[in-house]
Amino acid sequence: MHASDEDGEKTSAIEDLKALFQGPRDIWVIYLATLLEYLGIFSFLQTLPLWLSADHGMNDKQAGWWASTFSMLVTLFMFFVGGLADTFGVRRMLIVSFALAAVTRLGMSAAGTQPMAIAALLAFGFAYATTSPVLQTAVQRASSKRTRAFAFSLWYVSFNIAGAIVGPMIDLVRGKFIDPNTKKLAPLAMDLPVVGTQMVSAHATILAMGFFFAAIAAVVVLFLSKDFEHGQEGSGPPTAKKTSPLAAFKEVLGDKLFWRFMVMLVLLSLVRMMFQHMHFTWPKYVTREQGDSFPMGTVWSINSMAIIVLAPLGTALTRNFKPFQVLLVGAAISSLSPFVLVFGSSMAHQLGMIAVLTIGEALWSPRLYEYNVSIAPRGREATYVSLASLPYFLAKFLVGPTSGYLLATYCPAEGPRQPAILWGVIGLSTVIGPIGIWLLRGWIQKKDEPAAA
């Protein structure tokens, strides 16, 4: 596998950044659409388990299994969205996915029964599956080889800006629904358009805000140039033949390079499971340990606020290192974060855990997005990226039920709790990733060799 930085004239980080800022406006349209969409995604992820339990009466295990079912459906859709984007165009797919995200998020917010809520959740799966792979492909095609490392770093920053905004936003909304007597969340009566006065929960309100973010994002991507997908400096797909999504899918699966890369992604997905536990496990754990008034949104947003600074800094410091080296060190650091919570559940422990997780993430995660598209054949970037995302989504499928059982066993809503064991188990699962990568480093690093001319 060849590295992302190919042979050529050496340039400074400042020169590469300047070239990016002087490039076409399409990259900035993509960043804005990313920010808007991830405002909806991050608010959805933190709200999902609480919405399923508090609004629709599910216990921890039931909520975990439905979250897992949603992730499995997303994984299924991931097989097809890349081929569709490569065949019908990135711009069209973004418009469709944002519009569908808006409609389905509104459906989740307005769902009055459990079956309606589940139907809207599962329908949202296609939009969710489409967003990240197609946006990554859009960044690749709107940037040049010279600017690509920083283009992906700033793309990573754009959705972490969303994460920084979402945290306080969630806490602000939840604060409006806290009953002053019980100090717990309670529905409020609201006068809504068309339907009139309704009892509305904090979680339904947060999902409704996601509808507005996705709707605006759908409008924003209309401003992408219709020919932006031709790419710069030969980076795009002008020479790629138009084939069916199934043919594109088969072409990528026949690439031996892809399967070698998948081994590393499977191991990295064990580290990335921690991020899913932050969405599925941590909200219930921390509110049970610290109460509904704990500012979980703001505390978790520290991760995104730090990434805004650390991701570009990490890219600048590591841009001349092999991606494998950066990925291994960063993943090893992130994998240790759950163990911080083994020692306590205080605010200091929460902040320490997020600090360790974030430092590692700033090193490996932005470079991974760049690496995904850098090894893909021209014209097959979306297919490649969507399939390369499968290990992560399969890991999410495992996190859902695991989260439910761990919470029910070690951190239940009522009764004695042992949160140290909960996070110890999670930590033991995450460290397997970097250990496995290190043990297989001799074989995995062969993927970094340049392809024969």
C-alpha positions in Angstrom: 0.0 0.0 0.0 1.4 3.4 -0.9 1.6 6.3 1.5 -0.5 9.3 1.1 2.3 11.7 0.4 3.7 10.7 -2.9 7.1 11.5 -4.4 7.5 15.1 -5.6 8.6 18.5 -4.6 8.9 19.0 -0.8 6.8 21.9 0.5 6.3 23.4 3.9 3.1 23.1 5.9 2.5 26.9 5.5 2.8 26.6 1.7 0.3 23.7 1.6 -2.1 25.6 3.8 -1.8 28.6 1.6 -2.5 26.5 -1.5 -5.6 25.1 0.2 -7.0 28.5 1.0 -6.4 29.7 -2.5 -8.2 26.7 -4.0 -11.8 26.5 -5.3 -14.6 27.5 -2.9 -16.2 24.0 -3.2 -14.0 22.7 -0.4 -15.5 25.3 1.9 -19.0 24.5 0.9 -18.3 20.9 1.8 -16.9 22.0 5.2 -20.1 24.0 5.9 -22.4 21.2 4.9 -20.3 18.8 7.1 -20.6 21.2 10.1 -24.4 21.4 9.7 -24.9 17.7 9.2 -22.7 16.7 12.2 -24.7 19.1 14.4 -27.5 16.7 13.7 -25.5 13.5 13.9 -23.7 14.3 17.2 -26.9 15.4 18.9 -28.6 12.3 17.6 -25.9 9.9 18.9 -25.9 11.4 22.4 -29.7 11.4 22.5 -30.5 8.0 21.0 -30.2 5.7 24.0 -31.9 8.2 26.3 -34.7 8.8 23.8 -35.3 5.0 23.4 -35.5 4.5 27.2 -37.1 7.7 28.5 -39.5 8.5 25.6 -40.4 5.0 24.5 -40.1 2.8 27.6 -37.2 0.6 26.7 -34.9 -0.9 29.4 -31.1 -0.8 28.9 -30.9 -4.1 27.1 -33.8 -3.3 24.7 -32.4 0.1 23.9 -29.0 -1.5 23.3 -30.4 -4.0 20.9 -32.4 -1.5 18.9 -29.3 0.8 18.7 -27.4 -2.3 17.5 -30.1 -3.1 14.9 -29.9 0.4 13.6 -26.1 0.1 13.2 -26.5 -3.3 11.5 -28.8 -1.7 8.9 -26.4 1.2 8.4 -23.7 -1.4 7.7 -25.9 -3.1 5.1 -26.5 0.3 3.4 -22.8 1.0 3.5 -22.3 -1.8 0.9 -24.3 0.3 -1.7 -23.9 4.0 -1.0 -20.3 4.2 -2.3 -21.2 2.5 -5.6 -24.3 4.8 -5.9 -22.1 7.9 -5.4 -19.5 6.8 -7.9 -22.2 6.1 -10.4 -24.7 8.9 -9.9 -22.4 11.6 -8.5 -21.3 12.8 -5.1 -23.3 16.1 -5.4 -26.6 14.2 -6.1 -26.0 11.7 -3.3 -25.4 14.5 -0.8 -28.6 16.3 -1.7 -30.6 13.1 -1.4 -29.0 12.0 1.9 -29.4 15.4 3.6 -33.0 15.7 2.5 -33.8 12.1 3.8 -32.0 12.9 7.1 -34.2 15.9 7.6 -37.4 14.0 7.0 -36.5 11.0 9.2 -35.2 13.1 12.1 -38.5 15.0 12.1 -40.2 11.6 12.1 -38.3 10.4 15.1 -39.0 13.6 17.0 -42.8 13.4 16.2 -43.2 9.7 16.8 -46.0 9.1 19.3 -45.6 5.3 19.6 -42.7 2.9 19.9 -43.3 1.3 16.4 -43.4 4.7 14.8 -40.1 5.7 16.5 -38.4 2.5 15.4 -39.6 2.9 11.8 -38.3 6.4 11.6 -35.0 5.4 13.2 -34.4 2.5 10.8 -35.4 4.8 7.8 -32.7 7.3 9.0 -30.1 4.5 8.5 -29.7 5.1 4.8 -29.0 8.8 5.3 -26.6 8.1 8.1 -24.7 5.5 6.1 -24.3 7.9 3.2 -23.1 11.0 4.9 -19.5 10.3 6.0 -18.2 8.2 3.0 -19.6 10.6 0.4 -18.4 13.7 2.3 -14.9 12.1 2.4 -15.0 11.5 -1.3 -16.1 15.1 -1.9 -13.1 16.4 0.1 -10.8 14.1 -1.9 -12.2 15.3 -5.3 -12.2 19.0 -4.3 -8.6 19.0 -3.1 -5.2 18.4 -4.8 -2.4 16.0 -3.8 -0.5 18.9 -2.3 -3.4 20.2 -0.1 -5.0 16.9 0.7 -3.5 16.3 4.2 -4.7 19.7 5.4 -7.9 19.4 3.5 -8.8 16.3 5.5 -7.5 17.8 8.7 -9.7 20.8 8.3 -12.7 18.6 7.3 -12.1 16.8 10.6 -12.0 20.1 12.4 -15.3 21.1 10.7 -17.3 18.3 12.3 -15.5 18.7 15.6 -16.7 22.4 15.6 -20.1 20.8 15.4 -19.3 18.6 18.3 -18.1 21.6 20.3 -21.4 23.4 19.6 -23.6 20.4 20.2 -22.5 19.8 23.8 -23.6 23.1 25.3 -26.7 23.0 23.0 -27.8 19.7 24.4 -27.3 20.8 28.0 -29.2 24.0 27.3 -32.2 22.1 26.0 -32.1 19.5 28.8 -31.9 22.3 31.3 -35.2 23.7 30.1 -36.8 20.3 30.9 -35.4 19.8 34.4 -38.2 19.7 36.9 -37.1 22.1 39.8 -38.7 19.9 42.4 -37.4 16.4 41.4 -34.3 17.6 39.5 -35.2 15.2 36.8 -36.2 15.6 33.1 -39.9 16.0 32.5 -42.0 16.7 29.4 -43.3 20.3 28.7 -46.4 21.5 26.9 -45.6 23.3 23.7 -47.8 25.0 21.1 -46.5 23.4 17.8 -47.4 24.3 14.2 -50.2 22.2 12.5 -50.6 19.8 15.5 -51.3 22.4 18.2 -50.4 21.9 21.9 -48.4 18.8 22.6 -46.4 17.4 25.5 -42.8 17.3 24.2 -39.7 15.8 25.8 -36.1 17.1 25.8 -35.0 14.3 23.6 -37.7 14.9 21.0 -36.7 18.5 20.9 -33.1 17.7 20.3 -34.0 15.4 17.4 -36.3 18.1 15.9 -33.3 20.5 15.9 -31.5 17.9 13.8 -34.2 18.2 11.2 -33.4 21.9 10.7 -29.6 21.3 10.5 -30.1 18.6 7.8 -32.5 20.7 5.8 -30.1 23.7 5.7 -27.2 21.3 4.7 -29.3 20.0 1.8 -29.6 23.6 0.5 -25.9 24.3 1.1 -24.7 21.5 -1.1 -26.7 22.9 -4.0 -24.0 25.5 -4.2 -21.3 22.9 -5.1 -20.0 23.4 -8.6 -21.6 20.8 -10.9 -18.2 19.8 -12.2 -16.2 19.9 -8.9 -16.0 16.1 -9.1 -13.5 16.3 -11.9 -11.0 17.0 -9.2 -7.7 18.9 -9.2 -4.3 17.8 -10.7 -5.8 14.6 -11.9 -7.0 13.6 -8.5 -10.6 13.1 -9.5 -12.4 10.5 -11.6 -12.4 12.0 -15.1 -10.9 8.8 -16.6 -13.1 6.4 -14.6 -15.6 4.5 -16.6 -19.3 4.7 -15.7 -20.4 1.4 -14.4 -23.2 0.1 -12.2 -22.9 0.3 -8.4 -22.6 -3.5 -8.4 -19.7 -3.5 -10.8 -17.9 -0.8 -8.8 -18.5 -2.9 -5.6 -17.0 -6.1 -7.3 -14.0 -4.1 -8.6 -13.0 -2.9 -5.2 -13.6 -6.3 -3.5 -11.2 -7.8 -6.0 -8.4 -5.5 -5.0 -5.9 -7.4 -2.7 -4.7 -4.1 -1.4 -8.2 -3.4 0.0 -8.2 -6.6 2.0 -4.9 -5.9 3.6 -6.0 -2.5 4.6 -9.2 -4.0 6.1 -7.2 -6.0 8.6 -5.8 -2.8 10.1 -9.2 -1.2 10.0 -10.7 -4.1 12.0 -8.1 -3.7 14.7 -8.6 0.1 14.7 -12.3 -0.4 15.0 -11.7 -1.9 18.5 -10.2 1.5 19.5 -13.0 3.4 17.8 -15.5 1.4 19.9 -14.7 3.8 22.7 -16.3 6.6 20.8 -19.5 4.5 20.5 -19.4 3.8 24.2 -19.3 7.6 24.7 -22.6 7.7 22.9 -24.3 4.5 24.0 -22.8 3.9 27.5 -21.4 7.0 28.9 -24.6 9.2 28.9 -26.5 6.8 31.1 -23.5 5.9 33.2 -22.6 9.5 34.0 -26.2 10.7 34.6 -26.8 7.8 36.9 -23.6 8.4 38.8 -23.8 12.2 38.8 -27.5 13.0 38.3 -29.6 14.4 35.4 -28.1 17.9 36.0 -24.6 16.7 35.1 -23.5 18.8 32.0 -22.7 15.7 29.9 -23.0 17.6 26.6 -20.6 20.3 27.6 -18.1 17.9 29.2 -18.1 15.7 26.0 -17.8 18.8 23.8 -14.3 19.4 25.3 -13.2 16.5 23.0 -14.3 18.4 20.0 -13.0 21.8 21.2 -9.6 20.3 21.8 -9.6 18.5 18.4 -10.2 21.9 16.6 -6.7 22.9 17.8 -5.0 19.5 18.1 -5.9 17.9 14.8 -4.2 20.6 12.5 -1.3 20.7 15.0 -1.0 16.9 14.9 -1.1 16.9 11.1 1.6 19.6 10.9 3.9 17.7 13.2 3.3 14.2 11.7 2.8 15.0 8.0 6.3 13.6 7.1 5.8 10.4 9.1 4.4 7.2 7.7 0.7 7.0 8.4 1.2 3.6 10.0 3.5 5.0 12.7 1.1 7.8 13.5 -1.9 5.5 13.5 -0.3 3.1 15.9 0.9 5.7 18.4 -2.4 7.6 18.4 -4.5 4.4 18.7 -2.4 3.2 21.6 -3.0 6.4 23.5 -6.7 6.5 22.8 -7.1 2.8 23.8 -6.0 3.6 27.4 -8.7 6.2 28.0 -11.4 3.9 29.5 -9.0 2.9 32.3 -9.1 6.4 33.7 -12.7 5.8 34.8 -11.7 2.6 36.6 -10.2 4.9 39.3 -13.3 7.0 39.8 -16.4 8.8 38.4 -15.7 12.4 39.6 -15.5 15.3 37.2 -11.7 15.1 37.3 -11.8 11.5 36.2 -14.3 12.4 33.4 -12.0 15.2 32.1 -8.9 12.9 32.4 -10.5 10.2 30.3 -11.5 12.7 27.6 -8.0 14.2 27.6 -6.3 10.8 27.0 -8.9 9.9 24.3 -8.6 13.2 22.5 -4.8 13.3 22.4 -4.7 10.0 20.7 -7.6 10.8 18.4 -5.8 14.0 17.2 -2.9 11.9 16.0 -4.5 9.0 14.2 -8.1 9.8 13.2 -7.5 12.7 10.6 -4.7 10.8 8.9 -7.0 7.7 8.6 -9.6 9.6 6.6 -6.9 10.9 4.2 -5.4 7.4 4.0 -8.7 5.8 3.1 -9.1 7.8 -0.1 -5.4 7.9 -1.0 -5.2 4.2 -1.7 -8.5 3.9 -3.7 -8.5 3.5 -7.5 -9.6 6.7 -9.3 -13.3 6.9 -9.7 -13.8 4.3 -7.0 -13.1 6.5 -4.0 -16.7 6.5 -2.6 -17.1 2.7 -3.0 -13.7 2.2 -1.4 -14.4 4.5 1.6 -17.9 3.1 2.2 -16.5 -0.5 2.3 -13.6 0.6 4.4 -16.0 2.0 7.0 -17.6 -1.4 7.5 -15.4 -2.6 10.4 -16.3 0.6 12.3 -20.0 0.1 11.8 -19.7 -3.6 12.7 -18.0 -2.6 15.9 -21.0 -0.3 16.6 -23.3 -3.3 16.2 -21.3 -5.0 18.9 -21.3 -1.9 21.2 -25.1 -1.6 21.3 -26.0 -4.9 23.1 -22.7 -4.8 25.0 -23.5 -1.4 26.3 -27.0 -2.5 27.4 -25.7 -5.6 29.3 -22.8 -3.7 30.9 -25.1 -0.9 32.2 -27.7 -3.4 33.4 -25.1 -5.5 35.2 -22.6 -2.9 36.6 -24.4 0.5 36.4 -28.2 -0.1 36.7 -30.7 2.8 37.1 -31.5 1.3 40.6 -29.4 -0.8 43.0 -25.7 -1.2 43.7 -23.2 -0.1 40.9 -19.7 -1.2 40.0 -18.7 1.3 37.3 -15.0 0.5 37.6 -15.6 -3.0 36.3 -17.8 -1.6 33.5 -14.9 0.6 32.2 -12.3 -2.0 32.9 -14.1 -4.4 30.5 -14.3 -1.7 27.9 -10.7 -0.9 28.3 -9.6 -4.5 27.9 -11.4 -4.6 24.6 -10.0 -1.4 23.2 -6.3 -2.2 23.9 -6.5 -5.3 21.8 -6.5 -3.0 18.7 -3.1 -1.4 19.0 -1.6 -4.6 20.4 -2.8 -6.5 17.4 -1.5 -3.8 15.0 1.9 -3.9 16.7 2.1 -7.7 16.5 1.3 -7.6 12.8 3.3 -4.5 12.0 5.7 -6.3 9.7 2.9 -7.5 7.5 0.7 -4.5 7.8 3.5 -2.0 6.9 3.9 -3.8 3.5 0.8 -1.9 2.5 2.7 1.4 2.6 5.0 0.4 -0.2 4.4 2.3 -3.4 2.5 0.5 -6.1 4.5 -0.6 -9.1 4.4 1.7 -12.1 
